Amino acid sequence: METDVAGWTIEEQDLAQAVFDRALARDVETLIGDLRSRSAALENPEQLWQLHDFLSIRRHEIEGRFDFRLPGLLFVFADFVKDGLVSLEELEGLSADKLAKISAMARM
């Protein structure tokens, strides 16, 4: 198996991208559900602007959090595991070393 500079095989990169994409889809799906609930409860213009602010903040958080760069990806996956966006089982296929690091960081 060939590895790149960051120590990821092509197979690991493919798996990581698929898991990463699923985590993003899950987070966006949760956000959409939250927005539906919040928008259904709107009663005045102030609440509308609060919803706008909430959505702007979440967009900023999502764009900052979902950064697929191999050198920091173990930290990203550990964060996803902590937050329930990804399970360790979904990451099976990564090297034992990578899985151990993700697992240890997710417990911190």
Biotite code that builds the C-alpha atoms (Angstrom):
import biotite.structure as struc

atoms = struc.array([
    struc.Atom([0.000, 0.000, 0.000], chain_id="A", res_id=1, res_name="MET", atom_name="CA", element="C"),
    struc.Atom([1.328, 3.377, -1.009], chain_id="A", res_id=2, res_name="GLU", atom_name="CA", element="C"),
    struc.Atom([1.208, 6.240, 1.465], chain_id="A", res_id=3, res_name="THR", atom_name="CA", element="C"),
    struc.Atom([1.420, 9.942, 0.820], chain_id="A", res_id=4, res_name="ASP", atom_name="CA", element="C"),
    struc.Atom([3.461, 12.503, 2.740], chain_id="A", res_id=5, res_name="VAL", atom_name="CA", element="C"),
    struc.Atom([0.957, 12.607, 5.593], chain_id="A", res_id=6, res_name="ALA", atom_name="CA", element="C"),
    struc.Atom([1.117, 8.819, 6.047], chain_id="A", res_id=7, res_name="GLY", atom_name="CA", element="C"),
    struc.Atom([-2.305, 7.957, 4.649], chain_id="A", res_id=8, res_name="TRP", atom_name="CA", element="C"),
    struc.Atom([-2.801, 5.166, 2.148], chain_id="A", res_id=9, res_name="THR", atom_name="CA", element="C"),
    struc.Atom([-5.083, 5.749, -0.826], chain_id="A", res_id=10, res_name="ILE", atom_name="CA", element="C"),
    struc.Atom([-7.580, 3.326, 0.730], chain_id="A", res_id=11, res_name="GLU", atom_name="CA", element="C"),
    struc.Atom([-7.480, 5.225, 4.027], chain_id="A", res_id=12, res_name="GLU", atom_name="CA", element="C"),
    struc.Atom([-7.976, 8.521, 2.224], chain_id="A", res_id=13, res_name="GLN", atom_name="CA", element="C"),
    struc.Atom([-11.003, 7.140, 0.376], chain_id="A", res_id=14, res_name="ASP", atom_name="CA", element="C"),
    struc.Atom([-12.497, 5.784, 3.620], chain_id="A", res_id=15, res_name="LEU", atom_name="CA", element="C"),
    struc.Atom([-11.750, 9.025, 5.468], chain_id="A", res_id=16, res_name="ALA", atom_name="CA", element="C"),
    struc.Atom([-13.414, 11.108, 2.754], chain_id="A", res_id=17, res_name="GLN", atom_name="CA", element="C"),
    struc.Atom([-16.538, 8.932, 2.815], chain_id="A", res_id=18, res_name="ALA", atom_name="CA", element="C"),
    struc.Atom([-16.797, 9.071, 6.625], chain_id="A", res_id=19, res_name="VAL", atom_name="CA", element="C"),
    struc.Atom([-16.097, 12.814, 6.600], chain_id="A", res_id=20, res_name="PHE", atom_name="CA", element="C"),
    struc.Atom([-18.856, 13.376, 4.027], chain_id="A", res_id=21, res_name="ASP", atom_name="CA", element="C"),
    struc.Atom([-21.327, 11.338, 6.103], chain_id="A", res_id=22, res_name="ARG", atom_name="CA", element="C"),
    struc.Atom([-20.465, 13.357, 9.219], chain_id="A", res_id=23, res_name="ALA", atom_name="CA", element="C"),
    struc.Atom([-21.078, 16.608, 7.352], chain_id="A", res_id=24, res_name="LEU", atom_name="CA", element="C"),
    struc.Atom([-24.392, 15.306, 6.013], chain_id="A", res_id=25, res_name="ALA", atom_name="CA", element="C"),
    struc.Atom([-25.447, 14.282, 9.537], chain_id="A", res_id=26, res_name="ARG", atom_name="CA", element="C"),
    struc.Atom([-24.532, 17.659, 10.991], chain_id="A", res_id=27, res_name="ASP", atom_name="CA", element="C"),
    struc.Atom([-26.403, 19.513, 8.235], chain_id="A", res_id=28, res_name="VAL", atom_name="CA", element="C"),
    struc.Atom([-29.400, 17.189, 8.635], chain_id="A", res_id=29, res_name="GLU", atom_name="CA", element="C"),
    struc.Atom([-29.493, 18.002, 12.358], chain_id="A", res_id=30, res_name="THR", atom_name="CA", element="C"),
    struc.Atom([-29.246, 21.707, 11.576], chain_id="A", res_id=31, res_name="LEU", atom_name="CA", element="C"),
    struc.Atom([-32.124, 21.489, 9.104], chain_id="A", res_id=32, res_name="ILE", atom_name="CA", element="C"),
    struc.Atom([-34.306, 19.791, 11.717], chain_id="A", res_id=33, res_name="GLY", atom_name="CA", element="C"),
    struc.Atom([-33.386, 22.455, 14.243], chain_id="A", res_id=34, res_name="ASP", atom_name="CA", element="C"),
    struc.Atom([-34.203, 25.198, 11.742], chain_id="A", res_id=35, res_name="LEU", atom_name="CA", element="C"),
    struc.Atom([-37.584, 23.646, 11.001], chain_id="A", res_id=36, res_name="ARG", atom_name="CA", element="C"),
    struc.Atom([-38.442, 23.646, 14.696], chain_id="A", res_id=37, res_name="SER", atom_name="CA", element="C"),
    struc.Atom([-37.190, 27.166, 15.254], chain_id="A", res_id=38, res_name="ARG", atom_name="CA", element="C"),
    struc.Atom([-38.906, 28.574, 12.181], chain_id="A", res_id=39, res_name="SER", atom_name="CA", element="C"),
    struc.Atom([-42.219, 26.957, 13.131], chain_id="A", res_id=40, res_name="ALA", atom_name="CA", element="C"),
    struc.Atom([-42.035, 28.780, 16.472], chain_id="A", res_id=41, res_name="ALA", atom_name="CA", element="C"),
    struc.Atom([-41.409, 32.229, 14.985], chain_id="A", res_id=42, res_name="LEU", atom_name="CA", element="C"),
    struc.Atom([-43.810, 34.809, 16.345], chain_id="A", res_id=43, res_name="GLU", atom_name="CA", element="C"),
    struc.Atom([-42.182, 38.188, 15.776], chain_id="A", res_id=44, res_name="ASN", atom_name="CA", element="C"),
    struc.Atom([-39.504, 39.953, 13.724], chain_id="A", res_id=45, res_name="PRO", atom_name="CA", element="C"),
    struc.Atom([-36.970, 39.814, 16.565], chain_id="A", res_id=46, res_name="GLU", atom_name="CA", element="C"),
    struc.Atom([-37.145, 36.010, 16.582], chain_id="A", res_id=47, res_name="GLN", atom_name="CA", element="C"),
    struc.Atom([-36.636, 36.020, 12.824], chain_id="A", res_id=48, res_name="LEU", atom_name="CA", element="C"),
    struc.Atom([-33.407, 37.998, 13.181], chain_id="A", res_id=49, res_name="TRP", atom_name="CA", element="C"),
    struc.Atom([-32.302, 35.728, 16.024], chain_id="A", res_id=50, res_name="GLN", atom_name="CA", element="C"),
    struc.Atom([-32.837, 32.773, 13.692], chain_id="A", res_id=51, res_name="LEU", atom_name="CA", element="C"),
    struc.Atom([-30.761, 34.531, 11.045], chain_id="A", res_id=52, res_name="HIS", atom_name="CA", element="C"),
    struc.Atom([-27.961, 35.107, 13.574], chain_id="A", res_id=53, res_name="ASP", atom_name="CA", element="C"),
    struc.Atom([-28.147, 31.483, 14.730], chain_id="A", res_id=54, res_name="PHE", atom_name="CA", element="C"),
    struc.Atom([-27.869, 30.249, 11.155], chain_id="A", res_id=55, res_name="LEU", atom_name="CA", element="C"),
    struc.Atom([-24.923, 32.565, 10.435], chain_id="A", res_id=56, res_name="SER", atom_name="CA", element="C"),
    struc.Atom([-23.088, 31.302, 13.513], chain_id="A", res_id=57, res_name="ILE", atom_name="CA", element="C"),
    struc.Atom([-23.759, 27.654, 12.631], chain_id="A", res_id=58, res_name="ARG", atom_name="CA", element="C"),
    struc.Atom([-22.526, 28.228, 9.075], chain_id="A", res_id=59, res_name="ARG", atom_name="CA", element="C"),
    struc.Atom([-19.299, 29.683, 10.432], chain_id="A", res_id=60, res_name="HIS", atom_name="CA", element="C"),
    struc.Atom([-18.916, 26.732, 12.837], chain_id="A", res_id=61, res_name="GLU", atom_name="CA", element="C"),
    struc.Atom([-19.572, 24.148, 10.123], chain_id="A", res_id=62, res_name="ILE", atom_name="CA", element="C"),
    struc.Atom([-17.212, 25.765, 7.635], chain_id="A", res_id=63, res_name="GLU", atom_name="CA", element="C"),
    struc.Atom([-14.482, 25.889, 10.286], chain_id="A", res_id=64, res_name="GLY", atom_name="CA", element="C"),
    struc.Atom([-15.063, 22.412, 11.641], chain_id="A", res_id=65, res_name="ARG", atom_name="CA", element="C"),
    struc.Atom([-15.361, 20.486, 8.397], chain_id="A", res_id=66, res_name="PHE", atom_name="CA", element="C"),
    struc.Atom([-11.851, 20.879, 7.070], chain_id="A", res_id=67, res_name="ASP", atom_name="CA", element="C"),
    struc.Atom([-10.614, 17.816, 5.211], chain_id="A", res_id=68, res_name="PHE", atom_name="CA", element="C"),
    struc.Atom([-6.854, 18.119, 5.425], chain_id="A", res_id=69, res_name="ARG", atom_name="CA", element="C"),
    struc.Atom([-4.969, 14.927, 6.144], chain_id="A", res_id=70, res_name="LEU", atom_name="CA", element="C"),
    struc.Atom([-2.449, 16.325, 8.669], chain_id="A", res_id=71, res_name="PRO", atom_name="CA", element="C"),
    struc.Atom([-5.216, 17.330, 11.121], chain_id="A", res_id=72, res_name="GLY", atom_name="CA", element="C"),
    struc.Atom([-7.803, 14.725, 10.250], chain_id="A", res_id=73, res_name="LEU", atom_name="CA", element="C"),
    struc.Atom([-7.219, 12.526, 13.311], chain_id="A", res_id=74, res_name="LEU", atom_name="CA", element="C"),
    struc.Atom([-8.197, 15.471, 15.530], chain_id="A", res_id=75, res_name="PHE", atom_name="CA", element="C"),
    struc.Atom([-11.238, 16.161, 13.356], chain_id="A", res_id=76, res_name="VAL", atom_name="CA", element="C"),
    struc.Atom([-12.386, 12.548, 13.583], chain_id="A", res_id=77, res_name="PHE", atom_name="CA", element="C"),
    struc.Atom([-11.825, 12.470, 17.353], chain_id="A", res_id=78, res_name="ALA", atom_name="CA", element="C"),
    struc.Atom([-14.052, 15.535, 17.634], chain_id="A", res_id=79, res_name="ASP", atom_name="CA", element="C"),
    struc.Atom([-16.674, 13.884, 15.427], chain_id="A", res_id=80, res_name="PHE", atom_name="CA", element="C"),
    struc.Atom([-16.600, 10.745, 17.597], chain_id="A", res_id=81, res_name="VAL", atom_name="CA", element="C"),
    struc.Atom([-17.000, 12.854, 20.767], chain_id="A", res_id=82, res_name="LYS", atom_name="CA", element="C"),
    struc.Atom([-20.020, 14.587, 19.266], chain_id="A", res_id=83, res_name="ASP", atom_name="CA", element="C"),
    struc.Atom([-21.627, 11.403, 17.941], chain_id="A", res_id=84, res_name="GLY", atom_name="CA", element="C"),
    struc.Atom([-21.286, 12.331, 14.270], chain_id="A", res_id=85, res_name="LEU", atom_name="CA", element="C"),
    struc.Atom([-19.044, 9.323, 13.600], chain_id="A", res_id=86, res_name="VAL", atom_name="CA", element="C"),
    struc.Atom([-18.549, 5.982, 15.310], chain_id="A", res_id=87, res_name="SER", atom_name="CA", element="C"),
    struc.Atom([-15.198, 4.270, 15.663], chain_id="A", res_id=88, res_name="LEU", atom_name="CA", element="C"),
    struc.Atom([-16.675, 1.342, 13.732], chain_id="A", res_id=89, res_name="GLU", atom_name="CA", element="C"),
    struc.Atom([-17.134, 3.588, 10.692], chain_id="A", res_id=90, res_name="GLU", atom_name="CA", element="C"),
    struc.Atom([-13.405, 4.321, 10.801], chain_id="A", res_id=91, res_name="LEU", atom_name="CA", element="C"),
    struc.Atom([-12.408, 0.658, 10.683], chain_id="A", res_id=92, res_name="GLU", atom_name="CA", element="C"),
    struc.Atom([-10.090, 0.347, 7.730], chain_id="A", res_id=93, res_name="GLY", atom_name="CA", element="C"),
    struc.Atom([-7.740, 3.009, 9.031], chain_id="A", res_id=94, res_name="LEU", atom_name="CA", element="C"),
    struc.Atom([-4.486, 1.732, 10.502], chain_id="A", res_id=95, res_name="SER", atom_name="CA", element="C"),
    struc.Atom([-4.570, 0.467, 14.080], chain_id="A", res_id=96, res_name="ALA", atom_name="CA", element="C"),
    struc.Atom([-2.316, 3.367, 15.051], chain_id="A", res_id=97, res_name="ASP", atom_name="CA", element="C"),
    struc.Atom([-4.710, 5.965, 13.632], chain_id="A", res_id=98, res_name="LYS", atom_name="CA", element="C"),
    struc.Atom([-7.716, 4.290, 15.263], chain_id="A", res_id=99, res_name="LEU", atom_name="CA", element="C"),
    struc.Atom([-5.938, 4.177, 18.628], chain_id="A", res_id=100, res_name="ALA", atom_name="CA", element="C"),
    struc.Atom([-5.074, 7.883, 18.413], chain_id="A", res_id=101, res_name="LYS", atom_name="CA", element="C"),
    struc.Atom([-8.615, 8.851, 17.434], chain_id="A", res_id=102, res_name="ILE", atom_name="CA", element="C"),
    struc.Atom([-10.044, 6.707, 20.228], chain_id="A", res_id=103, res_name="SER", atom_name="CA", element="C"),
    struc.Atom([-7.681, 8.177, 22.839], chain_id="A", res_id=104, res_name="ALA", atom_name="CA", element="C"),
    struc.Atom([-8.356, 11.772, 21.778], chain_id="A", res_id=105, res_name="MET", atom_name="CA", element="C"),
    struc.Atom([-12.116, 11.163, 21.723], chain_id="A", res_id=106, res_name="ALA", atom_name="CA", element="C"),
    struc.Atom([-11.994, 10.151, 25.404], chain_id="A", res_id=107, res_name="ARG", atom_name="CA", element="C"),
    struc.Atom([-10.274, 13.374, 26.495], chain_id="A", res_id=108, res_name="MET", atom_name="CA", element="C"),
])
